[in-house]
Amino acid sequence: MSLFEPGRICVKTMGREAGSFCVIIEREDDRYVTITGPQRINGVRRRRCNTRHLEPLDEMLEISAGAEDEEIINALEEADLIEQFRMKVRIEE
């Protein structure tokens, strides 16, 4: 079992989206995963991301691997996390 599995909620730590929440959709290999915000919620679009640019959180969503944005939005609403995803986190270095 890995920290970076589908459904894991993370915070982006690098790039223009640093401080934004995202959800892992698929694990590609040991180093890369596919993530989404979804874009409609916080502007993080579906893309491939290096795991070194993510900070995994304890929270998980019940989604299937490769889930569409609608399924992720529904899971976020059930977990009452929509407002949290709209905010940014301050990254301390």
FENLINRA-V692858 format. One record per pair of residues at least 24 apart in sequence whose ideal C-beta (glycine too) atoms are under 8 Angstrom apart, sorted by sequence separation. I is the first residue (numbers start at 1). J is the second residue. D is the distance in Angstrom with one decimal. If there is no record, write none. Layout:
i:I j:J d:D
i:I j:J d:D
This chain:
i:20 j:44 d:5.0
i:2 j:27 d:6.8
i:10 j:35 d:7.1
i:17 j:43 d:7.1
i:17 j:44 d:5.2
i:22 j:49 d:7.7
i:4 j:33 d:5.2
i:40 j:69 d:6.8
i:24 j:54 d:7.8
i:39 j:69 d:7.4
i:38 j:69 d:4.0
i:12 j:44 d:6.9
i:22 j:54 d:7.4
i:41 j:73 d:6.8
i:36 j:69 d:6.2
i:40 j:73 d:7.2
i:38 j:72 d:5.5
i:38 j:73 d:6.0
i:41 j:76 d:7.2
i:36 j:72 d:6.4
i:12 j:49 d:7.5
i:14 j:52 d:7.8
i:15 j:53 d:6.6
i:23 j:61 d:6.0
i:25 j:63 d:7.6
i:27 j:65 d:8.0
i:14 j:53 d:4.1
i:26 j:65 d:5.4
i:13 j:53 d:5.7
i:23 j:63 d:7.3
i:25 j:65 d:7.1
i:26 j:66 d:5.5
i:12 j:53 d:6.3
i:13 j:54 d:6.6
i:25 j:66 d:6.1
i:41 j:82 d:6.6
i:12 j:54 d:6.3
i:13 j:55 d:5.3
i:25 j:67 d:5.9
i:11 j:54 d:7.2
i:42 j:85 d:5.1
i:10 j:54 d:4.2
i:11 j:55 d:4.6
i:41 j:85 d:5.0
i:42 j:86 d:5.7
i:10 j:55 d:6.0
i:41 j:86 d:6.3
i:10 j:56 d:5.0
i:11 j:57 d:6.7
i:4 j:51 d:5.3
i:9 j:56 d:7.7
i:10 j:57 d:6.2
i:25 j:72 d:7.6
i:8 j:56 d:5.5
i:9 j:57 d:4.8
i:37 j:85 d:6.9
i:8 j:57 d:7.5
i:23 j:72 d:5.6
i:4 j:54 d:7.2
i:9 j:59 d:4.4
i:8 j:59 d:7.9
i:9 j:60 d:6.9
i:4 j:56 d:6.5
i:8 j:60 d:5.7
i:9 j:61 d:6.6
i:3 j:56 d:4.6
i:7 j:60 d:4.8
i:23 j:76 d:7.9
i:7 j:61 d:4.4
i:7 j:62 d:6.4
i:7 j:63 d:4.9
i:6 j:63 d:6.2
i:6 j:64 d:7.1
i:6 j:65 d:4.4
i:6 j:66 d:7.7
i:21 j:81 d:8.0
i:6 j:67 d:7.3
i:21 j:84 d:6.6
i:21 j:85 d:4.7
i:21 j:87 d:7.9
i:7 j:75 d:7.9
i:20 j:88 d:5.9
i:21 j:89 d:7.3
i:19 j:88 d:4.0
i:20 j:89 d:7.7
i:19 j:89 d:4.8
i:19 j:90 d:6.4
i:9 j:81 d:7.5
i:19 j:91 d:5.4
i:18 j:91 d:5.6
i:11 j:89 d:5.3
i:13 j:91 d:5.7
i:11 j:91 d:7.7
